[in-house]
């Protein structure tokens, strides 16, 4: 592995550490970040920190303040509402295309992912649950065989990452397992109407939990 590859790998590792700290609340919305402070905190040079912050800015987590540092971009109700609207449009469109274009094996793999959802998890496993959830929904979108749709959907899900992480604390996991299983089986049956209805219910239930448990953000 060349020097550039090593530096790139190191920057990705630092990116994941900073992103994880934003998601778990160790770094809070509205917090001001500087290269020097983060380099000291993570015990690395400024170069991987600079690269990681640039990536986080491009993904909507940070706002750059020239010659000063970065501000952690607060999540607003408008951001969430717009992202949820786009998610339901994109995911239902992807499901319709998946039913038309995906092989039986691809749809079977989605069912296998649904079977992996746990009925009970510890607080330490919340990130793992969210990772599985991302893989499941992205598998549906990838099964559409539309690369542009897949790319845009990934951006939408990234914009919802922080609020979805907070939402995990309020989930009823047996119900989540059933919901994902029903969506997967409807896809496997290539039932467009049922799949769209289940996706509506699934995503709108997220919206209702945000309204209930994060009303301060929802109304911002």
C-alpha positions, 0 to 999 in steps of 0.5 A, spaced: 500 500 500 502 506 497 503 512 502 497 516 499 493 510 500 495 509 507 493 517 508 486 516 505 485 510 509 487 514 515 482 519 513 476 515 513 478 512 519 478 519 523 472 521 519 468 515 522 470 517 529 468 524 528 461 522 525 460 517 530 461 522 536 456 527 532 451 521 532 452 519 539 452 526 542 459 526 544 459 532 539 453 536 539 449 540 534 451 547 534 458 545 537 464 549 534 470 545 531 477 547 530 483 542 527 487 543 532 482 541 538 480 535 534 488 533 532 489 533 540 483 530 541 484 524 536 491 524 537 493 525 530 496 530 525 491 536 522 491 532 515 487 527 516 482 531 520 482 536 515 480 531 510 475 528 514 472 535 516 471 536 508 468 530 507 463 531 513 461 538 510 460 535 503 455 530 507 451 536 510 454 535 517 458 541 518 458 548 516 465 551 514 467 558 517 473 560 513 480 561 517 476 559 523 473 552 523 467 548 522 460 548 526 456 542 527 450 544 522 443 543 527 438 538 524 432 542 523 424 540 522 424 543 515 430 539 513 427 532 516 420 534 513 423 535 506 428 529 507 422 524 509 418 527 503 424 525 498 425 518 502 418 516 501 418 518 493 424 515 492 423 508 496 417 507 493 419 508 486 425 504 487 420 498 490 416 499 483 422 498 479 425 492 483 419 488 482 420 489 475 427 489 474 430 485 480 432 477 480 428 472 485 435 472 488 436 479 489 429 479 492 430 473 496 437 476 499 432 482 502 428 477 505 434 474 508 436 481 511 429 482 514 430 475 518 436 478 521 433 484 524 433 483 532 427 483 537 431 485 542 438 489 543 442 493 548 444 500 547 451 498 545 448 495 539 444 501 536 449 503 531 449 496 529 441 496 528 442 502 524 447 499 520 443 493 518 437 498 517 441 502 512 443 495 508 436 493 508 433 499 505 439 500 500 438 493 498 431 495 496 433 501 492 439 497 489 434 492 486 431 497 482 438 497 477 438 505 477 444 507 479 442 515 479 436 513 484 441 509 488 446 515 489 440 520 490 437 515 495 444 515 499 444 522 500 437 522 503 438 517 508 445 520 510 441 527 511 436 523 516 442 519 519 442 523 526 435 523 527 434 516 525 439 515 530 435 518 536 429 515 533 432 508 535 431 509 542 424 509 541 423 503 537 419 497 539 424 492 536 419 486 535 414 491 531 420 493 527 422 486 525 415 484 523 415 491 519 421 489 515 419 482 514 412 484 511 416 489 506 421 484 504 415 478 503 411 483 499 417 485 494 418 477 494 411 476 491 412 482 487 406 486 489 406 493 488 400 496 491 402 492 498 409 494 498 408 501 497 402 501 502 407 498 507 413 503 505 408 508 507 406 506 514 413 504 515 416 511 513 410 515 516 411 511 523 418 514 523 415 521 522 410 520 528 415 518 532 419 524 531 413 529 532 412 525 539 419 525 541 423 530 538 418 536 537 423 541 539 427 539 533 420 538 528 418 545 530 424 548 529 
